[in-house]
Amino acid sequence: MTAATQTIELKKSGPSQPMQPGYFSRLKVWDWIFAAMVVGGLTYCYFLFQPYLDRYEIFVLLLTAPSWIALAWFWRPISYLSVVVAVLSLTAIELYQVDGVGVYARAEEVFLLKFFLASQTAVLHMSLLLLASTVFYWVGLLAKKNGAGFEEVGAKIAWVAVTMGLVAFCVRWYETYLHNTGLGYIPISNLYEVFIMFGWMTTLYILYYEDRYQTRKIGAFSMLVVSASVAFLLWYMVTREAHEIQPLIPALQSWWMKLHVPANFVSYGTWTIAAMLAFAYLLKQSTFKLSWLKLTPVWLLAGVFLLEPFLFGVYTLAPGQTNYAAAVGMSNFWAVYVGVAILIVGLIIMARDRFASKLPALEVLDDIMYKCIAIGLLFFTIATILGALWAAEAWGAYWSWDPKETWSLISWFTYAAWLHMRLVNGLRGTVAAYWAIAGFFITNFTFWGVNIFLSGLHSYGAL
C-alpha cells in the first residue's frame, strides 16, 4: 500500500469511551432562562440607576452578568437559590413602599416584614436554622441507624438558612438607604454585618463540597465554626445593639469596600472549612494510631473555641472604653459558652471511635482541604491587592505596615507556603493538617486579635 492509497481507520467510540457532549450542549432550558433573567434584570438596573453610577460601578455591573451566569451554570443550585432570594427580597422591598416611597417604620407594621422578611428577623431565622442544621448533622453522624436521613435534613435546613441569610443581606442593603437617603451602603461595614455574610457564605461552600463529593459527612465538623459565629453574632447584636443601622464612617465610604471585604470573607470561609476538615482528618487518623499525642492539633483547635469567649467575655469593654485594658469581668453568657465549648470538644474527642469510620476517606478530606486552601489563597490575594488600592486612595500609600496589613501578609505567606509545599513537594496527610489548623489560628488573630490588642489605621474595625 502506497502513501497515496493509504487510508485511516476512524475508531468509533465504544461503550467504555462515550463521546463527551460540548459545554453548551450540556446546558438545559432552565440554564438559558436563568441567563436571560440575569441579563434582563441587570439591564433594567443599569437604565434605572445609570445617572447615579460612575464608570467603576458600571464596569462591576457589566462584569456581574457573565460571572453570575457562569457560576450558576457551573453549579445549578445557585440559579434556584438566586431566583428564590430575588423574589423574597423584592417582595420585602415592595412591602416597605407607601405611595412609591420606602418607609422603614413598616418593618414593625407589616406582618410579613415583622415576622419573616425584615433584615433583623431574617437574621434571627438564619441563626436558628444554622444551629438546627448543625445539630441534625451531628445526630446523623453519631446515629447508629438512619443517620443519612438526619444529615439530609440538616442539609435542607442549611439551604433554608442560606436563603434567609441572603435575604437579610439584600434587604438590609435596601434598609440602609431608608435610613440615609442617597448614602446607603452594602451591609459589610461592621462585625455584625460581616458575620451575617460569613454565616451564609461558609454554609454555601459546605453544601457545594457535599454536592461535589456526594457526601453529607463533612457538614458536622464544618458547621461547628458556623454555629460558633452565630453565637457571637447573637451576643454582639444583643450587647452592642449592632443590628441598628448607623451612618457609614468616612473611612468606609468607598466602593472598594464592596470588593475588598467580600473577597476576604471568601478566604475566611474556605480556610475555616479546611481547618475543620483537618480536625476531622486528625481524629480519623488517631483511631488507627491510638495516640493522644497525635491529637495535639485537636487541643490547639479547641483553643479557638476558648479564645473567642475569652476575648469577648473576659475583655468585655466598659461603656465608653475602647481599650481592652479597661475591660470588666466575664459575663454569665460567656462563662456558659466556655463550658459548652469545652464539653463539645471533649465529647468529640472521646467519641471519635464511634463516628471516625463514617467520615470520608482520608484522601477525600485531604483533597477538599487542598481545594479550600487554594481557593482561599486566590481570593485573599485579590483582597490584598484591592486593599492596597483602597489604602492608596484613602491614606495616600499602598502599604503602611499597619498591624492588620502585617498580619494579613503573615496569613498570606502561611497559606502560600502550604500550597507551594503541596504542589512542589506533595505535602499531604498529618503535616498538611497541622499546617491548616495553624493557619486558621493565624488568620483568626489577623481578624480578631489585631482589632482587640493592637491599634492602627484599621481601628474602625475594633469592638
C-alpha positions in Angstrom: 0.0 0.0 0.0 1.5 3.4 -1.1 1.1 6.7 0.7 -1.4 7.7 -1.9 -3.7 4.8 -1.3 -3.3 4.5 2.5 -6.5 5.0 4.5 -7.0 5.9 8.1 -9.5 3.9 10.1 -11.7 6.0 12.3 -12.5 4.2 15.5 -16.0 4.5 16.9 -16.3 5.3 20.5 -17.0 2.2 22.4 -19.3 1.9 25.4 -16.4 2.5 27.7 -15.3 5.7 25.9 -18.5 7.6 25.1 -18.1 10.9 23.3 -18.4 13.8 25.7 -21.0 16.5 24.7 -19.9 20.0 24.3 -20.2 22.6 27.1 -23.2 24.4 25.8 -24.9 21.2 24.7 -24.9 20.1 28.4 -27.0 23.1 29.4 -30.7 22.8 30.0 -33.5 25.1 29.0 -33.6 26.4 32.6 -30.0 27.5 32.4 -30.7 29.7 29.4 -33.9 31.1 31.0 -31.8 32.0 34.1 -29.2 33.7 31.9 -31.9 35.7 30.2 -33.3 36.7 33.6 -29.9 37.9 34.9 -29.1 39.9 31.7 -32.6 41.4 31.7 -32.5 42.2 35.4 -29.1 43.9 35.3 -30.0 45.8 32.1 -33.1 47.1 33.9 -30.9 48.1 36.9 -28.5 49.9 34.6 -31.1 52.1 32.9 -32.9 52.7 36.3 -29.7 53.8 38.2 -27.5 54.9 35.3 -27.5 58.6 36.5 -26.0 57.5 39.8 -23.3 55.1 38.5 -19.7 56.0 37.9 -17.5 54.2 35.4 -16.2 51.8 38.1 -19.7 50.7 39.1 -20.7 50.3 35.5 -17.7 48.0 35.0 -18.7 45.9 38.0 -22.3 45.7 36.8 -21.1 44.5 33.4 -18.8 42.0 35.0 -21.5 40.7 37.3 -23.7 39.3 34.5 -21.3 36.8 32.9 -19.8 35.9 36.3 -23.2 35.2 37.9 -24.4 33.2 34.8 -21.1 31.2 34.7 -21.4 30.4 38.4 -25.0 29.2 38.0 -24.1 27.1 35.0 -21.1 25.6 36.9 -23.3 24.7 39.9 -27.0 24.8 39.0 -28.4 25.1 42.6 -27.1 28.7 42.5 -29.7 29.6 39.9 -32.5 28.2 42.0 -31.2 30.0 45.1 -30.8 33.3 43.2 -34.4 33.2 42.0 -35.9 32.5 45.5 -33.7 35.1 47.1 -34.6 37.7 44.5 -38.4 37.0 44.8 -38.3 37.3 48.6 -36.0 40.4 48.7 -38.1 42.2 46.1 -41.3 41.3 48.0 -39.8 42.8 51.1 -38.8 46.0 49.3 -42.3 46.3 47.9 -43.8 45.9 51.3 -41.7 48.8 52.5 -43.4 51.1 50.0 -46.0 53.7 50.7 -47.1 55.7 47.7 -43.8 54.7 45.9 -41.6 55.8 48.9 -39.9 53.4 51.2 -40.8 53.7 54.9 -38.6 51.9 57.4 -41.3 52.0 60.1 -43.2 49.5 58.2 -40.8 46.8 59.4 -42.8 46.8 62.6 -46.2 47.3 61.0 -46.4 44.8 58.1 -46.9 41.2 59.2 -44.5 39.6 56.6 -41.8 42.1 57.3 -42.1 41.9 61.1 -42.0 38.1 61.3 -40.2 37.0 58.1 -38.6 39.4 55.7 -37.2 42.4 57.5 -33.4 42.1 57.8 -33.3 41.7 61.5 -36.0 39.0 61.5 -34.3 37.2 58.6 -31.0 37.2 60.5 -32.7 35.6 63.5 -34.2 32.9 61.3 -30.9 32.3 59.7 -29.2 31.9 63.0 -31.7 29.5 64.5 -31.6 27.4 61.3 -27.8 27.2 61.2 -27.8 26.0 64.8 -30.5 23.4 64.0 -28.7 22.3 60.9 -25.5 21.7 63.0 -27.5 19.6 65.5 -29.0 17.4 62.7 -25.7 16.9 61.1 -24.2 15.6 64.4 -27.2 13.5 65.2 -26.8 11.9 61.8 -23.1 11.4 62.2 -23.5 9.8 65.7 -26.6 7.8 65.0 -26.3 4.0 64.6 -29.3 3.8 62.3 -30.9 6.2 59.8 -28.0 8.6 60.2 -28.2 9.6 56.5 -31.8 10.8 56.9 -30.8 13.2 59.7 -27.9 14.5 57.7 -30.1 15.1 54.7 -32.5 17.1 56.9 -29.5 19.0 58.2 -28.5 19.9 54.6 -32.0 21.0 53.7 -32.2 23.2 56.8 -28.8 24.7 55.8 -30.2 25.6 52.4 -33.1 27.5 54.0 -30.6 29.2 56.4 -28.5 30.3 53.4 -31.7 31.6 51.7 -32.7 33.7 54.8 -29.1 34.9 55.2 -29.0 36.2 51.7 -32.5 37.8 52.1 -31.3 39.5 55.2 -28.2 40.7 53.4 -30.2 42.1 50.4 -33.0 43.7 52.5 -30.6 45.3 54.9 -28.8 46.8 52.0 -32.0 48.4 50.9 -32.8 49.5 54.5 -29.6 51.4 54.7 -31.0 53.7 52.0 -34.2 54.2 54.0 -32.1 55.4 57.0 -29.8 57.6 54.9 -31.3 58.7 51.6 -28.5 58.6 49.0 -26.0 57.3 51.5 -26.9 53.6 51.6 -24.2 51.0 51.6 -23.5 47.3 51.2 -24.0 45.8 54.6 -20.4 44.7 55.4 -19.3 47.7 57.4 -19.1 46.2 60.9 -18.7 42.8 62.7 -22.5 42.2 62.9 -22.9 42.6 59.1 -19.8 40.6 58.1 -20.8 37.7 60.3 -24.1 37.6 58.6 -22.2 37.2 55.3 -19.8 34.7 56.9 -22.7 32.5 58.0 -24.5 32.1 54.7 -21.3 32.2 52.6 -19.4 29.5 54.5 -22.5 27.3 54.7 -22.9 27.6 50.9 -19.4 26.4 50.5 -20.1 23.4 52.7 -23.2 22.5 50.7 -21.2 22.8 47.4 -18.4 20.4 48.6 -21.0 18.0 49.9 -22.7 18.0 46.5 -19.4 17.7 44.5 -18.1 14.8 46.7 -21.6 13.2 47.1 -21.3 13.0 50.9 -23.1 14.6 53.9 -20.3 13.7 56.2 -18.3 17.0 56.2 -21.2 19.2 57.4 -21.0 18.2 61.0 -17.4 19.4 61.6 -17.6 22.4 59.2 -20.8 23.7 60.7 -19.3 23.9 64.2 -17.5 27.1 63.5 -20.5 28.5 61.7 -22.5 27.8 64.8 -19.8 29.5 66.9 -20.0 32.5 64.7 -23.8 32.5 65.2 -23.3 32.6 68.9 -21.0 35.6 68.6 -23.5 37.3 66.2 -26.4 37.0 68.6 -24.2 38.2 71.5 -22.9 41.1 69.6 -26.4 42.0 68.5 -27.8 42.0 72.0 -25.0 43.6 73.9 -23.8 46.1 71.4 -27.2 46.7 69.6 -25.2 46.1 66.4 -28.3 45.5 64.4 -29.1 49.2 64.5 -28.2 50.7 61.1 -25.7 53.5 61.6 -24.3 56.0 59.1 -21.2 54.8 57.4 -18.0 56.3 58.7 -15.9 58.3 56.2 -13.1 55.6 56.1 -15.6 53.1 54.7 -17.4 55.4 52.2 -15.7 53.8 49.2 -16.8 51.5 46.5 -13.6 49.5 47.2 -15.3 48.1 50.3 -17.8 46.3 48.0 -14.9 44.2 46.6 -12.3 44.0 49.3 -14.4 42.8 52.2 -16.3 40.0 50.4 -13.1 38.7 48.8 -11.6 38.5 52.2 -14.5 36.5 53.6 -14.4 34.0 50.7 -10.9 33.1 52.0 -12.0 33.1 55.7 -14.9 30.8 54.9 -12.8 28.3 52.8 -9.9 28.3 55.3 -12.4 27.7 58.1 -13.6 24.6 56.2 -10.1 23.5 55.6 -9.2 23.7 59.3 -12.3 21.8 60.4 -11.7 19.1 57.9 -8.1 19.0 59.1 -9.6 18.5 62.6 -11.7 15.6 61.2 -8.6 14.2 59.4 -6.6 14.0 62.6 -9.5 12.5 64.5 -10.0 9.8 61.9 -6.3 9.2 61.7 -6.0 8.9 65.5 -8.4 5.9 65.6 -5.8 3.9 63.7 -2.7 5.1 65.7 -4.4 5.3 69.1 -2.1 8.0 70.3 -3.3 11.0 72.2 -0.1 12.8 71.3 -1.3 12.8 67.7 -4.3 14.8 68.9 -2.2 17.8 69.8 -3.7 19.9 66.9 -7.1 18.9 68.2 -6.4 20.6 71.5 -5.0 23.6 69.6 -8.2 23.8 67.7 -10.1 23.6 70.9 -8.3 26.8 71.8 -10.1 28.6 69.0 -13.4 27.8 70.8 -11.9 29.1 74.1 -10.3 32.2 72.6 -13.5 33.7 71.3 -15.4 33.7 74.6 -12.2 34.7 76.5 -11.6 37.8 74.4 -15.2 38.8 74.2 -16.2 37.7 77.7 -13.2 38.5 80.0 -12.4 41.5 77.9 -15.9 43.0 77.8 -15.4 46.7 77.4 -16.9 49.1 79.9 -19.2 51.8 78.5 -17.2 54.5 76.7 -14.0 52.5 76.7 -12.1 51.5 73.6 -9.1 49.7 75.2 -9.3 46.1 76.3 -7.1 47.0 79.4 -10.2 48.7 80.8 -12.3 45.6 80.5 -14.7 44.3 83.1 -15.4 40.8 84.2 -16.7 37.8 82.3 -20.4 37.8 81.6 -22.6 34.8 82.6 -23.3 34.1 78.9 -19.7 33.7 78.0 -18.9 31.7 81.1 -21.6 29.2 80.0 -20.2 29.4 76.4 -16.7 28.4 77.7 -18.1 25.4 79.5 -20.2 24.3 76.5 -17.2 24.7 74.2 -15.0 22.6 76.4 -17.8 20.0 76.7 -18.3 19.8 72.9 -14.6 19.4 72.1 -14.1 16.9 74.8 -17.1 14.8 73.7 -16.0 14.9 70.1 -12.5 13.6 71.0 -13.9 10.9 73.3 -16.5 9.7 70.8 -14.1 9.7 67.8 -14.1 5.9 67.6 -17.9 5.9 67.1 -18.0 8.2 64.1 -14.5 8.2 62.5 -15.3 5.2 60.3 -18.3 7.2 58.9 -16.1 10.2 57.8 -15.0 10.4 54.2 -11.7 8.7 53.4 -8.5 10.4 54.4 -7.8 11.1 50.8 -11.1 12.8 50.3 -10.7 15.0 53.4 -7.1 15.9 52.2 -8.4 16.8 48.7 -11.1 19.1 50.0 -8.7 20.7 52.4 -6.3 21.4 49.4 -9.1 22.9 47.3 -10.3 25.1 50.1 -6.9 26.4 50.8 -6.1 27.1 47.1 -9.4 29.0 46.6 -8.9 30.9 49.8 -5.4 31.9 48.9 -6.6 33.1 45.4 -9.3 35.4 46.9 -7.1 36.5 49.8 -4.5 37.6 47.2 -7.2 39.5 45.3 -8.5 41.1 48.5 -4.9 42.2 49.5 -4.4 43.8 46.1 -7.8 45.6 46.3 -7.0 46.6 49.9 -3.7 48.2 48.7 -5.5 50.2 46.0 -8.1 51.3 48.6 -5.3 52.3 51.0 -3.7 54.4 48.3 -6.9 56.2 47.7 -7.8 56.7 51.4 -4.4 57.1 53.1 -2.1 58.0 50.2 0.1 54.9 50.4 -0.4 51.3 49.1 1.3 49.8 52.2 1.9 51.2 55.6 2.9 48.2 57.7 -0.2 48.7 59.8 -0.8 45.8 62.2 -3.7 44.5 60.2 -1.6 44.7 57.0 1.3 43.0 58.6 -0.7 40.1 60.0 -2.5 39.8 56.7 0.8 39.3 55.0 1.8 36.7 57.6 -1.5 34.9 56.8 -0.8 35.0 53.1 2.7 33.6 53.5 1.4 30.8 55.7 -1.1 29.5 53.1 1.2 30.4 50.2 3.9 28.2 51.7 1.3 25.4 52.3 0.3 25.5 48.7 3.9 25.7 47.5 4.8 22.6 49.5 1.7 20.8 48.2 2.5 21.5 44.6 6.2 21.1 44.7 6.9 18.5 47.4 3.5 16.8 47.5 2.6 17.9 51.1 -0.2 15.7 52.4 -1.5 14.0 55.4 -0.7 14.8 59.0 1.7 17.7 58.4 -0.7 19.3 56.0 -3.5 19.1 58.6 -1.2 20.6 61.3 -0.4 23.4 58.9 -4.0 24.1 58.0 -5.0 24.4 61.7 -2.0 26.6 62.4 -3.0 28.8 59.5 -6.5 29.0 60.9 -5.1 30.3 64.2 -3.0 32.9 62.4 -6.0 34.0 60.4 -8.2 34.3 63.5 -5.6 36.5 65.1 -5.4 38.6 62.0 -9.2 39.1 62.1 -9.8 39.2 65.9 -6.6 39.7 67.7 -5.4 42.7 65.8 -8.7 44.5 66.4 -8.6 43.9 70.1 -4.9 44.1 71.1 -3.4 46.3 68.5 -4.2 49.8 67.1 -3.6 51.3 63.7 -5.3 52.5 60.6 -7.9 49.7 60.8 -9.0 50.8 64.3 -12.5 51.4 63.0 -12.9 47.6 63.0 -12.4 47.4 66.8 -15.0 46.0 69.1 
